[in-house]
Amino acid sequence: MNEAMLATPHEVVAQFDEFLDGVFLPLEHWRPRLQAQLIERLQLGPITGAQLTAMVEADSHAVLQSADRPIYGAGYCATDDIVVEGNPLAWWQGPERSLLASSTFGPGQAAIDLQRLEWYRVPAETLERHVAGPFVDYLCSNESTLTASLPVILNNTFAGVMCADVLIASLEDVLLPLLTQFQSAAIVNASGRVVVSTDPAYDTGDRYAGGGEVTRSSRYPFALVTTG
């Protein structure tokens, strides 16, 4: 890379933040429409998982069709007072826009398990958007993933999260050209887990133990660690 083209650590973090902003953008556009649909439909009472799926399918597909970011999965996970029968998670993923369907997810114990996952739990606690990961998404893709989640609020009450997944493999295509200018560089999460690294000693999910200059994002729970 030409020296004149080198980016500072702050510029690299700004580009990473901009990438995540773009993942949230279609969710932000969808949220008011989903809130209005839920308020209208819930006047008739709680809904089933099948009814939820029909309600959000078109908008979930629209998120997946976003041309600006390599979004792999998208959908909405409702609280168990909204969906009282069937799957509270309406989720589509992959090039085929496959619907995630499993009898193991539903109200009761399975819903509690979903609520313990970071992408659900943090927005439920903070009522703020959040990026979870990296983690191997055994629920959906079985791939290393970041999940952007946005809380849905109805009448000042938390009503679940709408989410978009980005595979780490896709993120590497975006980040590695920015990181290779440094002797060593890694994007890590707030727990020090590696998202993407140019150091062959670190794989995604490893805890980063090396030193270096730390440049933190002001908007997301990530930092860039660089040497050289």
N, C-alpha and C positions, 0 to 999 in steps of 0.2 A: 504494500500500500504506500502511495506517495505520502511523504511527511506532511505536505500541505493539506492532505485529506484526513489526517488523524483527528479523531474526536476526543474531547476531554471526557473523563469519567462522568461529569455532570451531564454532558450532552448525551452520552450513552444511556444514562438513567432516564433522561427526558424522553428519549426515543422509546425506551421500554414502557414508560408511563403512557406515552401516546398510543402505543400498541394496545395496552390494556384498556385505555379509554375507548378505543375503537371496538373492542369486544363488548363493552357495556352499552355502546350506543344503540344497537337494535333492541336491547332489553329496555333501555330508557324510553324508546319510542313506543314499545309494546305495553309497558306497565299501565298507563292511564286507561287504555282500552280494556285490558284484562280486569282492572279494578271496576270499571263501569259494568262489564259483563257479569262479574261475580255479584255485585250489589243487586243488579236486576234479577238474576237467576235465583239468588238466595232468598228473595222475598217469597218464593214458593217452598222454601225449606232446604235442608242439606241435599247434596247431590251425590251421585254415584261416581265411581272411577270411570265408568264408560261414558257418562255424560261429560265429565271433565275432559276426557280425551277428545271427544267431539268438539268441545268448546275451544280448545287451545291448539288444535292440530294445525290449522292454517297459519297462525301467527308463529308457532314453533318452526314450521317449515320456512317461513320468511326469514327468521333469524339464521337458520342454516344456509340460506341462499345468499347471505351477505357477501358481497364481492370484496370487501375491504380486508377481511380477516379470515384465517383458515379455521373457522368454527366447525367442530366435529359433532357436537351434540347440543341439544337445546330443549327446554321445556319448563314445566312448572310443577312444584311439589306443594300440595295444599296441606293445611293443618287438618287434624282428624275431626274437628268440629265442622269442617266444610264438606269433606268427603267421609261419609259414614259407612260406605259399603264399597268394597273393591279397592283398586290401586290408587293411592293419593298422588302418585308420581306419574305424570303424563310426559313422556320423554322420547325423543326421536334422535337418531344418530347415524353417522356414516354416509357415504355417497348414495346409498339406497334409501336414506331417510327411514330406516327401520324403526318401528315402534318397540320400545322396551316393554315387554309384557311378562309378568311373573306373578303367580299366585302367592308367592312368599312375601309380597309387599302389600300391606293394607293396614286398616285401623287396628289399634291395639298394640301388641308387642312389636310387630314389624314397624309400625309407625314410630314407636319410641326409638327403635334402632336407627331409623332415618334421621330423627331429630338429634341424635348424638353425633352425626357426621359434621365435620367442620363447616362445609359449605352451607349447611342448614343452621347449625347451632349458633355460629357467630352473628349472622344477620338477625336471628331471632332474639339474641341478647342485646345487640347494639342498635338494631333498626337502621343499620348503615350497610352499604354495599361492601362486599368482601371478595378477596381472591384466595381460594384455598389451594394448597398443594405446594410442591409436587407430591402426588400420591398415585399408586397404581389403582386405577378405578375398576375394582372387581365387580362393582354394581352394574357398570355399563360397558365400557370399551375394553377392559383388561389391559389398558395401556397407561403409561405414565402421563399424567394429566394435570392441568390447572383448571379450576372451575371458578368462573366469575358468577357471583350470586347477588341478587338484588331483592330486598324484602318487599313483599306486597302488603300494603296496609289498607284495611277496610274499617272505616269509622273509628280511626285511632287505635285499631286492634291488629296485631300481627296476624297475617293470613297465609303465610307460607313464603316460598322463595321461587323466583324465576331465575334460570341459570343458563350459562353457555360454557361448553367445554372447549379447551384448546389442547391438542396433544403436544407433549413436549417435543416430539419429533418435528412437528410443524414449527414450533417456536425456535428450534435450533436453526432452521433455515433463515429465520429473521435475525437472530442474535449473534450467531457465530461470526459472520462477517464483521460485526462491530467489535467483538471481543478479541479477535486474533491480532489486533494491533498491539496488544499488551503482551508482555512476557508471559504472564499468567492472569487469567481472569475468570470470575465465576459470578453468576447471579444466584443469590441465596435468599431463603425466606427468613422470617423473623426468628425461627428456631435454629437457623444456621444450616438448614438442609439445602443442598445444591439443586438448583433448577437446571442450569446449563453451565458447563465449564469447558475451558480450553485445556485444562490440566488432565492428562490421561489417568492420573491417580484418583480422580474423582468422577463417579457416575452420578446420574440424577438420583436424588434421595439420600446420598451420603452426607454425613455431617462434615462441614468444612472446618478444618482445624488449622489451616495455614494462616500466616500473617498477611499483611498487605494494607493498602489504603482502602478504607471503607467509605463508600458514597451511598447514602440512603435515599430512597424515594420518599418524598413528602406526602404522597397520596396512597401508596400501597405498601403492604408489609414485606418489602424486599429491599435488598441492597446489592450494589456491585462491589466486589472485592478484587483489587488489582495489584499486581506487582510489575515493575518494569515499565 
